[in-house]
Structure formats: structure tokens, C-alpha cells
Amino acid sequence: MLRVAVVGSGPSGVYTAQALVGQDRVPGVRVHVLDRLPCPYGLVRYGVAPDHEKIKSLQNGLRAVLEHERITFLGNVEVGGDGIPPERLGELYQAVVYCVGAAADRGLAIPGEDLPGSYSATEFVSWYSAHPDAAADSFALRARSAVVIGAGNVAVDVTRILARSARELHPTDVPHAALGVLAGSRVREVHMAGRRGPSQARFTTKELRELGALPRARVVVDEAELALDPAYVDPSPPSARSAPPNAPPLTAAARRNVEVLRGWAAAGAAGVGAEGSPVRTIRLRFFLRPVELLERDGRVAGVRFARMVPDGSGGVRDSGAYEDIGAQLVLRAVGYRGLPLPGLPFDAVRGTVPQLAGRILRDGVPSAGEYVAGWIKRGPTGVIGSNRSCAKETVGSLLDDAPLLAARPSAPDPVAALRAWGLRPVEWDGWLSIERAEAALGRSLGRGPVKIPDWAGLLSAAQGGDPGGS
């Protein structure tokens, strides 16, 4: 019997566990899925926007995997840092697969980035998603104007949350304290600014269209600005238009985005929004590169952007002109980045663990029994489903190594060993207790299930106790 630890219970970790118990090359594999948090599902629980119920429902599929008879969930187990070192974990299992994601945000590296009122989108998402590591911060929602820097789905998510009313978010699992802060938000204008043109934006058409469906907001775009993008002027397939010789082909998704924006631009100054009296305005901006966060009275007061223009080869260049947008709240949504895990090699340039087909490389040589999958393997790319093929490749390498791995020693009872080392794993029954506590908390507030936002409350709930406040 092969005993494997998977570190991380997000999609990449769960798909890895599923691939291990679902194959027939090495029968009887047993998998322990370890997570630093007492709750499973990773970014599906703590990264998917609360109003995206369909995507959040992916938890049902992940749950079915974690309830497999040969898979054991062990939350509240930190690997590296103040927890168990990788080398000691390797003494308990014949193989370890690290699926620890990419938890850090990419910085802008511009003056003023650290001013009060400037945050990463990661911090904001963690706060409204009730991540227990999130700071209890009001995120300057008494601001009248906000700037979201970025043009991907995370940028659209935080823009949408800023533009929603508390009444719209009441049915979701947003923690009650955060819901109260959002209810008192004075933000009336949200600018979402991307460095390139609409045809190069990274958001999906579905996410984009959701902005136009908000009942209490309107979307405004500037057709003159959009027209800088040659693909906006002529969104036809590359074979049917005259494109710059070095420009990348326009994808079908980009054409759909362009069509949505063209329709909104045609709506004119009235903007686009669902029926009702708009209370917030979303301004979609393109060809703006942030160069400085402006300061007033020790806080962020706006963003200075360099105006960009197409370079004729699919990229952009500075035009020499600048534009300032006033804002008292700035959220930076320019991508995720992996963090080094003490005890594992790390490529600081790529933000990933060096690997070959999922095998961790130490000094360029595969390390026996150590593997990696997910964003920490390939970088923060792809969608949730991309983790299936990534996990399959890693599991394939592990199974190829199975004859050698079977000869490695492992602990007869890894859970007992973890407890002996001072760790207090939260097993599946403990997670179910947290779910029951969140449902009870929601009922007491006249809502559906409401997330418990702090470590003490989660760990108390896991033991069947009172989770405390919300």
C-alpha cells in the first residue's frame, strides 16, 4: 500500500487526490489531504466571489472526493514555517505532493503603493470571503471614488462587489461584520483601469456582462478611448481584416468582449445597467498604466496613469501623456504570485517550485518522493478545470516512481505522529461541525449560512463549541 500526503485542499490538491485513488496502476493508494486552514476547498471557498453561487457550487464535487473512503482530510496542519518541516513530513509518507497555490499578489513597484487606502485585491477578497488571516479592516469604504487597477476576472470581481448594495449581498455567505461595512459604503464611482486595450483584457465575457446586469449600478465606457484598439474598430476574424503583421490573432473570447463593449459604448452617456435608480457608476478604462499613487494628508488621493497607445505589434507604448484619477481607495488586481515554502526549492523569478513533469527538482535533480501540482507548479494560469490535467501529469510521474516509493519507509499512523509533534488536526467531522455552526450563525442573523471569519471561531466550531461573533 502506498501512503501519499497532498498538501493543500483547493482544486489542485483535491484533483490530485482524486487521480491517485481513481487509478488502477497501483491499487490501494491511501491519501491524506493536509491544509493549513481548518476548512477545505482553498480558493473555491476563499477566492470565488460570494455572489458567484454557480462557481461556489464546485465545492459539492470537491466534497464528494474528500469523502472517499481512502482519502482523509486533515485541516489545521501547517507545513513549513511554524508547522511541520517538509523533511519531517517526508518521514511519515512515501510521497508528498505540494499543491499550495499562489497566495501572494503581484505588486506595482511604483511610488505610493504602500499608502493607507491602497490595498491588494487579494486582501480585499480575503476580507469579504472571511479568510481567517484577513485583517479586520474597513478598506476605506467611506471613500467616494475607488480605482481598481487590472483587467482580469479578479478586477471585475472586486469592482462588482464595490458596486453591489448590501441588500444584494445579504443572501450570500459574506461575514456579517463585512456586510455591515459594505452597507455603510460611500463609494459611488469605481474606475477599473487596464494597461492594454479591450481586445487584450483578461476578463471573461461572462464576468464582463455581469457588470451590466447590476441592478443599482451603471457601466460607462468611452468609445473614443476604445477606438484606439484596432480590434475594437474591426473585430472580425484575422483572416477577414487587415491586421498588423506582428499582431497576435484575435481570439473568439476577445471578439465577444469587444462586442459587449461596443454595445455599451453605443448606449452613450446614460450608461448601461439593470432597471432601477443607479447609485453607483462603473467606468471601464483602457490604455492606462499606473505610474504613481498620489497622496494627500498621508493617505492615497488618486492614481497617476501614463496614457498608452498600441505599438503596432500587439503591445502598447507610452504616448507621453498622463492622466490623474482621484480616488480615496485603490485596489491592485494585477495577478497572483507563489510564495516560497521553507524547506522546498523555489524559483524566485517565476514564483514556482522547480519541477519536471511534477517531480520537484533539487539542484536540477528529481527529489525522491516530492512532487508538486497546481499554481505553485505552473504559475497562476488557467481556470479551475486546468488543475485536472496538471494533477494528472503529476500523478502519472508519481505512479511511474511507485516501485521506488514503495521501498521508502512511512509512519504506521501519520495522524498520531502529527499529534505527537504538537499539531491538532481538524478531521472531516470537525469540518462538518464548522458547516453546522455557519448554518446556525446564518439562521440567527436571518440569513443563509454565514462564514465564520476568525481562527478562534473556526477552531471552536470544529470542536462543537460556540464560534463566537461573526
SULPE-V37578 format. One line per field, one symbol per residue. ss: DSSP state (2 for helix, 1 for strand, 0 for the rest). phi: phi as a letter, one per 30 degrees, with the letter a starting at -180 (. if undefined). burial: b if it has 24 or more other C-alpha atoms within 12 Angstrom, else e. Layout:
# SULPE-V37578
ss->???
phi->???
burial->???
This chain:
# SULPE-V37578
ss->00111110002222222222220000000111110000000022220000002222022222222200001111100010000102222222001111000001100000100001011122222222000000000000000011111000222222222220022220000002222222200000111110000222000022222222000011111022220002222000022200000000000222222222222222022201000000011111100111111111001111111111110000011111111111001111000110000000001000010011001111001111111100222200000002222222222222220222200000000222222200000102222222222222222200000000002222222200000000
phi->.ccbcccjcdeddddddddddccbdbdidcbcccbdddcdjhdddcbdedccdddddeedddeeddcddcbbdbdibdciidcddedddddcbdabccbcibdccddchbeidcdejcbddeddddddciddddddbdhhdddcbbccckbcddddedddddcddddddeddceeddddddddcdcdcbbccccdcdddcdcdddeddddddcddbbbcbbcdddddddedddbddeedcbccedcdddddddddddddddddddddiddibaddkddcbcccdbbhbcdbacdbbhibdblbccddcbdcibjcbbdcjcbbccdacbbccbckcadcdcejcdbcdddibdeabhjddcchiceceicbbaiddccjdbicedddddddddddddddddeeddddddbddbedddddddjdbdcdeddddddedddddddddcibdebddcbeeddddddcicddidc
burial->ebbbbbbbbbbbbbbbbbbbbbeeebeebbbbbbbbbbbbbbbbbbbbbbbbeeebebbeebbebbbbebbbbbbbbbbeeebbebeebbbbbbbbbbbbbbbbbbbbeeebbbbbbbbbbbbbbbbbbbbbbbeeebbbbebbbbbbbbbbbbbbbbbbbbbbbbeebbbbbbbbbbbebbbebbbbbbbbbbbbbbbbbbbbbebbbbbbbbbbbbbbbbbebbbbbbbbbbbeeeeeeebeeeeebbeebbbbbbbbbbebbeeeeebbbeeeebbbbbbbbbbbbbbbbbbeeebbbbbbbbbbbbeeeeebeeeeeebbbbbbbbbbbbbbbbbbbeebbbbeeebbbbbbbbbbbeeeeebbbbbbbbbbbbbbeeebeebbbbbbbbbbbbbebbeebeeeebeeebbeebeeeeebbbbbebbbbbbbbbbbbbeeeeebbbbbbbbebbbbbbbeeebebb
